[in-house]
Amino acid sequence: MPNKKHPKESLVVSTDQVMINDLNNYNTLFGGVLMKKLDNNATLSARRHARVKECVTASTDSIDFLYPIHQSDSVCVESFVSYVGNKSMEIFCKVIAEDMITGERRMAATAFLTFVALDENKNPVKVPEIVPETEEERFLFESGKERAERRRVRRKQSKILNDIIGLEKPWNMGGEAS
């Protein structure tokens, strides 16, 4: 496996039409439907980069919904590896909505997801480094270390929270469930 790759080698682009059953009560694309599309795309980018059978989602940093997606739009998700750690990959996703009548394109959402590549024994494996080429890739790469550090802090805080929060059923917490 080469130890360095370009982000474009992990690029995955998928475009779908927005179906009526994908809409919420505001007649825009359900956020959860978009989240599934993002995770599917990002998984393929991670696997394409690491060239392993299995990559698992370690975290979703953020999904910034910038513009609603309507039924008359197509929804295009582009994803690629934007930053790597030793055994993890940050995948940048952008969502472009295109009005199929007017041709107007707009950035509907952006997201960062982190994946870990696994070997056949489900152990994390080292992934190739990336060498950014375009201005967009360089910006994402150069700001990636800061996002990775924020993820480490957030993961530590999540572990502390996990030690504090309870698993008791609501009706076993000293009162009746309402």
C-alpha positions as CSV (number, residue, x, y, z in Angstrom):
1,M,0.0,0.0,0.0
2,P,1.4,3.4,-0.9
3,N,2.2,5.5,2.2
4,K,1.0,8.7,0.6
5,K,-2.1,9.5,-1.5
6,H,-3.8,12.5,-3.0
7,P,-7.3,13.4,-1.6
8,K,-8.8,13.1,-5.1
9,E,-8.0,9.3,-5.0
10,S,-10.6,9.0,-2.3
11,L,-13.2,11.2,-4.0
12,V,-16.7,9.8,-4.1
13,V,-19.5,11.7,-5.8
14,S,-23.1,10.6,-5.7
15,T,-26.2,12.4,-7.0
16,D,-29.8,11.6,-6.2
17,Q,-33.1,13.1,-6.8
18,V,-35.2,14.1,-3.8
19,M,-38.2,11.8,-3.5
20,I,-41.4,12.7,-1.7
21,N,-40.8,10.2,1.1
22,D,-37.5,12.0,1.8
23,L,-39.3,15.2,2.8
24,N,-40.2,16.5,6.2
25,N,-43.3,18.5,7.1
26,Y,-41.6,21.7,5.7
27,N,-41.3,20.0,2.3
28,T,-37.5,19.9,2.6
29,L,-35.1,17.0,2.8
30,F,-35.1,15.3,6.2
31,G,-31.8,15.9,8.0
32,G,-31.6,12.2,8.8
33,V,-31.9,11.2,5.2
34,L,-29.0,13.5,4.4
35,M,-27.0,12.2,7.3
36,K,-27.4,8.7,5.9
37,K,-26.2,9.8,2.5
38,L,-23.2,11.5,4.1
39,D,-22.2,8.4,6.1
40,N,-22.6,6.2,3.1
41,N,-20.4,8.4,0.9
42,A,-17.8,9.0,3.6
43,T,-17.5,5.3,4.3
44,L,-16.7,4.7,0.6
45,S,-14.1,7.5,0.6
46,A,-12.5,6.0,3.8
47,R,-12.4,2.5,2.3
48,R,-11.1,3.8,-1.0
49,H,-8.2,5.6,0.8
50,A,-7.3,2.8,3.2
51,R,-8.1,-0.1,0.7
52,V,-9.5,-2.2,3.5
53,K,-12.7,-4.3,3.7
54,E,-14.0,-2.4,6.7
55,C,-14.0,1.2,7.9
56,V,-16.1,2.3,10.8
57,T,-17.5,5.7,11.7
58,A,-15.7,7.0,14.8
59,S,-17.4,10.3,15.0
60,T,-19.4,12.9,13.2
61,D,-17.9,16.3,14.1
62,S,-20.5,18.5,12.6
63,I,-23.1,18.7,9.9
64,D,-23.8,22.3,9.0
65,F,-27.1,22.6,7.2
66,L,-26.6,25.8,5.2
67,Y,-29.5,25.8,2.8
68,P,-32.7,23.7,2.6
69,I,-33.0,21.0,-0.1
70,H,-36.4,20.8,-1.9
71,Q,-38.1,18.1,-3.9
72,S,-37.3,20.0,-7.1
73,D,-33.6,19.7,-6.3
74,S,-31.0,17.0,-7.0
75,V,-28.7,16.4,-4.1
76,C,-25.0,15.8,-4.8
77,V,-22.7,14.6,-2.1
78,E,-18.9,14.8,-2.6
79,S,-16.6,13.3,-0.1
80,F,-12.8,12.8,0.2
81,V,-10.2,12.2,2.8
82,S,-9.1,15.7,4.1
83,Y,-6.8,14.8,7.0
84,V,-5.3,11.6,8.5
85,G,-4.0,10.6,11.9
86,N,-2.1,7.5,12.5
87,K,-5.1,5.2,12.3
88,S,-8.0,7.6,11.6
89,M,-9.2,9.5,8.6
90,E,-11.1,12.7,8.5
91,I,-13.6,12.8,5.6
92,F,-14.9,16.1,4.3
93,C,-18.3,16.1,2.7
94,K,-20.0,18.8,0.8
95,V,-23.6,18.7,-0.3
96,I,-24.6,20.6,-3.4
97,A,-28.3,21.1,-4.1
98,E,-29.2,21.9,-7.7
99,D,-32.6,23.2,-8.8
100,M,-33.5,20.9,-11.6
101,I,-35.7,23.5,-13.3
102,T,-33.4,26.6,-13.1
103,G,-30.0,24.9,-12.8
104,E,-29.1,27.0,-9.8
105,R,-26.5,25.3,-7.6
106,R,-26.0,26.1,-3.9
107,M,-23.9,24.6,-1.1
108,A,-26.6,23.0,1.1
109,A,-24.4,21.4,3.8
110,T,-20.9,20.6,4.8
111,A,-19.7,17.9,7.2
112,F,-16.7,16.3,8.8
113,L,-16.7,12.6,9.7
114,T,-13.9,10.5,11.1
115,F,-13.3,6.8,10.3
116,V,-11.0,4.1,11.4
117,A,-9.8,1.4,9.1
118,L,-9.9,-2.1,10.5
119,D,-8.1,-5.3,9.5
120,E,-9.7,-8.8,9.3
121,N,-9.4,-9.1,13.1
122,K,-11.2,-5.8,13.7
123,N,-8.0,-4.0,14.8
124,P,-7.3,-0.5,13.7
125,V,-4.6,-0.2,10.9
126,K,-2.3,2.6,9.9
127,V,-3.6,4.5,6.9
128,P,-1.7,6.3,4.1
129,E,-0.8,10.0,4.6
130,I,-2.3,12.5,2.2
131,V,-0.7,15.1,0.0
132,P,-3.1,17.9,-0.8
133,E,-3.0,19.5,-4.2
134,T,-5.8,22.1,-4.6
135,E,-6.4,25.2,-2.5
136,E,-9.5,23.6,-1.0
137,E,-7.5,20.4,-0.1
138,R,-4.6,22.4,1.4
139,F,-7.0,24.5,3.5
140,L,-8.8,21.4,4.9
141,F,-5.5,19.6,5.5
142,E,-3.8,22.6,7.3
143,S,-6.9,23.1,9.5
144,G,-7.2,19.3,10.1
145,K,-4.8,19.1,13.1
146,E,-6.9,21.6,15.0
147,R,-10.1,19.7,14.3
148,A,-8.4,16.4,15.4
149,E,-7.4,18.0,18.7
150,R,-11.0,19.2,19.3
151,R,-12.1,15.6,18.6
152,R,-9.6,14.3,21.2
153,V,-10.9,16.8,23.8
154,R,-14.5,16.0,23.0
155,R,-13.9,12.2,23.2
156,K,-12.3,12.7,26.6
157,Q,-15.3,14.7,27.8
158,S,-17.7,12.1,26.4
159,K,-15.9,9.4,28.5
160,I,-16.2,11.5,31.6
161,L,-19.9,12.1,30.9
162,N,-20.3,8.3,30.2
163,D,-19.0,7.6,33.7
164,I,-21.5,10.0,35.3
165,I,-24.7,9.3,33.4
166,G,-26.8,6.3,34.4
167,L,-28.4,3.4,32.6
168,E,-31.3,2.9,35.0
169,K,-34.7,2.8,33.6
170,P,-36.7,5.9,34.3
171,W,-39.1,4.2,36.7
172,N,-36.2,2.8,38.8
173,M,-34.8,6.2,39.7
174,G,-36.7,6.7,42.9
175,G,-39.9,7.8,41.5
176,E,-42.6,6.8,39.1
177,A,-42.2,7.3,35.4
178,S,-44.5,10.0,34.1
